[in-house]
Amino acid sequence: MCVGCVTGKRQGGVMFKACRVLRGAGAAAAGLVVAGLTAAVLSGCVARVVVPAPPPPPRVYVAPPAPPVAEVSAEADVQASEPPPPLPAYEQPPCPVEGYMWTPGYWAWAPAGYYWVPGTWVAPPRVGLLWTPGYWGFAGGVYVFHAGYWGPHVGFYGGVHYGFGYTGAGFAGGRWVGSSFAYNQAVTNVSVTVVHNTYNETIVNNVSVNRVSYNGGAGGVAATPSAQERAAAQEQHLAPTPAQHQHVQQASANPALLARNNGGRPAIAATPRPAAFNAPGIVGAHGASPATAAHPGSASGPGGNRPGSYPAAANHAGGPGGGGAVDGQPNGKKPRPHVAKHPKNPESGKREPQTAQR
């Protein structure tokens, strides 16, 4: 007998048909089996569920501490084993453009030795900034150059008396009045036809003036930063402008500016604009030889200066190139306007009165 068959089958002459009861029981059993399997599968799935670990806390970015604001004088790699020559004495060329500021000349170092970077008038990078000149300082047995920078206040520049308002501490050549720069006619050479914002304030120096061009060491200037200068060192500074960089590069490529070739008296001591070494208005140092400028490669000029020699620094007011500074000028003289010289009067033997022309 076939249990659960749909159709009947004859067995020994007897026909059997599928029993509905048996058929229903089989279906029920099958349902139980399916339910059991489903439960088993579900139970197995539940057993395999893994609760994920909580996500890690988000990363918190901590910015590195900002470097301390310091002078843009990190050129400590510029070193020399010998002191720079004394500062040459020279006149300041007149300011060519209203708003330009004076940057004094200084001795820079190259493998060939010290060379002069002429003083020049330059446009500041923005309104309200003043120029702090670079200076040489003796430290650790060598002379280290500290580069100049632009900032809201003039900082320490070694106590070196560069003149024209840079008397060794601070700056007296002018000041910002709003968005305009006012020039002190007492210590700067400005023409009222070019510059209209001026004032006149006499500068009195209470220290002896000399031409020493470095701080510390034997014969150097004995000066330390004041409280104001230390505060200025913590301000935000700007490096020299591209025009100033070009000025230095051109000076380094000019053999006539090497101290060993000009005896410490460069024929190009100051220029009216940056890198204008061949333009009208160039000022030579007192005692400079024009032949040195005409023949840059010459080792010595008519003055008898040997290569590598230059006048010794004067530690008193009567240094080379004239007496002590007056009104903050390094050459001991106040800037003078161009004066037309008149011939002598044949009767009196004296020159006629001169008229100052600006």
HUHUHU-V8421 format. One record per residue. PHI is phi in degrees with one decimal (999 if undefined). Layout:
phi=PHI
phi=PHI
This chain:
phi=999
phi=-99.8
phi=-83.4
phi=87.4
phi=-74.2
phi=-79.4
phi=-101.8
phi=-82.1
phi=-140.8
phi=-79.0
phi=-133.9
phi=60.5
phi=81.5
phi=-115.5
phi=-96.3
phi=-110.6
phi=-116.3
phi=-62.7
phi=-85.2
phi=-65.1
phi=-66.1
phi=-63.7
phi=-63.5
phi=-66.8
phi=-65.3
phi=-64.3
phi=-64.7
phi=-63.4
phi=-63.2
phi=-63.0
phi=-63.6
phi=-62.8
phi=-62.3
phi=-63.1
phi=-62.7
phi=-63.0
phi=-62.6
phi=-62.9
phi=-62.7
phi=-64.9
phi=-63.5
phi=-62.6
phi=-63.1
phi=-66.7
phi=-64.8
phi=-62.6
phi=-67.5
phi=-89.6
phi=-68.3
phi=-110.4
phi=-74.9
phi=-66.7
phi=-69.6
phi=-61.5
phi=-63.1
phi=-65.9
phi=-62.0
phi=-63.0
phi=-69.8
phi=-107.5
phi=-77.3
phi=-112.1
phi=-67.4
phi=-64.5
phi=-60.5
phi=-68.2
phi=-64.0
phi=-62.7
phi=-73.7
phi=-129.5
phi=-63.5
phi=-84.7
phi=-116.0
phi=-80.2
phi=-84.5
phi=-71.1
phi=-80.8
phi=-87.1
phi=-131.2
phi=-142.5
phi=-89.3
phi=-125.2
phi=-72.5
phi=-71.5
phi=-65.1
phi=-62.9
phi=-68.3
phi=-72.7
phi=-93.9
phi=-157.2
phi=-89.3
phi=-88.9
phi=-67.5
phi=-66.5
phi=-63.8
phi=-82.2
phi=-138.4
phi=-62.6
phi=105.5
phi=-71.1
phi=-123.0
phi=-82.9
phi=-121.1
phi=-68.1
phi=-73.5
phi=-157.8
phi=-89.8
phi=-110.1
phi=-114.3
phi=-139.8
phi=-54.5
phi=-80.6
phi=121.0
phi=-72.8
phi=-134.8
phi=-89.2
phi=-99.2
phi=-60.7
phi=-66.1
phi=-158.2
phi=-90.4
phi=-145.0
phi=-78.5
phi=-69.1
phi=-65.7
phi=-164.0
phi=-65.0
phi=93.7
phi=-97.8
phi=-121.4
phi=-97.7
phi=-103.5
phi=-65.7
phi=-76.0
phi=-156.5
phi=-95.3
phi=-131.4
phi=-87.2
phi=-156.3
phi=64.3
phi=84.5
phi=-132.9
phi=-101.4
phi=-112.0
phi=-94.1
phi=-108.2
phi=-69.1
phi=-76.8
phi=-157.7
phi=-100.3
phi=-161.8
phi=-68.5
phi=-135.8
phi=-80.5
phi=-95.3
phi=-79.3
phi=-129.8
phi=79.7
phi=75.0
phi=-73.5
phi=-89.2
phi=-83.6
phi=82.2
phi=56.4
phi=104.1
phi=-95.6
phi=-90.4
phi=111.9
phi=-149.4
phi=73.8
phi=-143.5
phi=-118.3
phi=-85.9
phi=169.5
phi=-156.6
phi=-81.8
phi=-123.3
phi=67.7
phi=-97.8
phi=-117.0
phi=-101.3
phi=-100.2
phi=-104.0
phi=-87.1
phi=-66.2
phi=-70.3
phi=-130.2
phi=-127.0
phi=-95.8
phi=-127.4
phi=-104.7
phi=-68.4
phi=-77.1
phi=-105.0
phi=-111.1
phi=-109.2
phi=-105.8
phi=-135.2
phi=-152.1
phi=-132.3
phi=-138.2
phi=-69.8
phi=-105.3
phi=-107.8
phi=-93.8
phi=-99.6
phi=-122.7
phi=-69.3
phi=-104.8
phi=-141.3
phi=-107.0
phi=-63.8
phi=-108.2
phi=-145.8
phi=-108.7
phi=78.6
phi=73.2
phi=-70.4
phi=81.5
phi=-81.3
phi=-70.7
phi=-94.0
phi=-140.3
phi=-126.5
phi=-63.3
phi=-83.5
phi=-61.8
phi=-65.7
phi=-69.9
phi=-66.8
phi=-66.6
phi=-64.7
phi=-68.1
phi=-91.9
phi=-81.2
phi=-75.7
phi=-120.1
phi=-119.7
phi=-72.4
phi=-55.3
phi=-74.0
phi=-55.8
phi=-63.8
phi=-68.7
phi=-61.9
phi=-62.6
phi=-61.0
phi=-67.7
phi=-62.3
phi=-68.7
phi=-65.5
phi=-66.7
phi=-93.4
phi=-103.1
phi=-61.2
phi=-66.8
phi=-91.6
phi=-68.5
phi=-61.4
phi=-70.7
phi=-97.6
phi=-111.9
phi=62.6
phi=84.4
phi=-126.8
phi=-67.4
phi=-73.0
phi=-114.3
phi=-91.0
phi=-153.8
phi=-130.4
phi=-73.3
phi=-140.7
phi=-61.7
phi=62.6
phi=-92.8
phi=-82.1
phi=-118.8
phi=-87.3
phi=-61.9
phi=99.7
phi=-66.6
phi=-115.8
phi=-96.2
phi=-71.2
phi=-62.4
phi=84.6
phi=-69.1
phi=-95.0
phi=-59.1
phi=-64.5
phi=-65.0
phi=-73.1
phi=-72.4
phi=-124.7
phi=-59.0
phi=-84.1
phi=-67.3
phi=-82.2
phi=-153.0
phi=-101.8
phi=-60.9
phi=-71.7
phi=83.0
phi=-77.4
phi=-80.4
phi=-56.4
phi=86.2
phi=-106.4
phi=-156.9
phi=-58.2
phi=-70.7
phi=-69.4
phi=-99.1
phi=-95.8
phi=-147.5
phi=-68.3
phi=-93.9
phi=-77.9
phi=-59.2
phi=87.1
phi=129.1
phi=-73.8
phi=-66.1
phi=-72.0
phi=-124.3
phi=57.7
phi=83.9
phi=-93.2
phi=-71.9
phi=-93.8
phi=78.5
phi=-136.2
phi=-77.9
phi=-53.9
phi=-112.0
phi=-71.6
phi=-67.5
phi=-117.8
phi=-80.7
phi=-84.8
phi=-101.1
phi=-66.9
phi=-70.3
phi=-74.7
phi=-63.1
phi=-83.3
phi=-92.0
phi=77.9
phi=-112.8
phi=-75.6
phi=-70.3
phi=-55.3
phi=-101.6
phi=-113.2
phi=-74.7
phi=-123.6
phi=-112.3
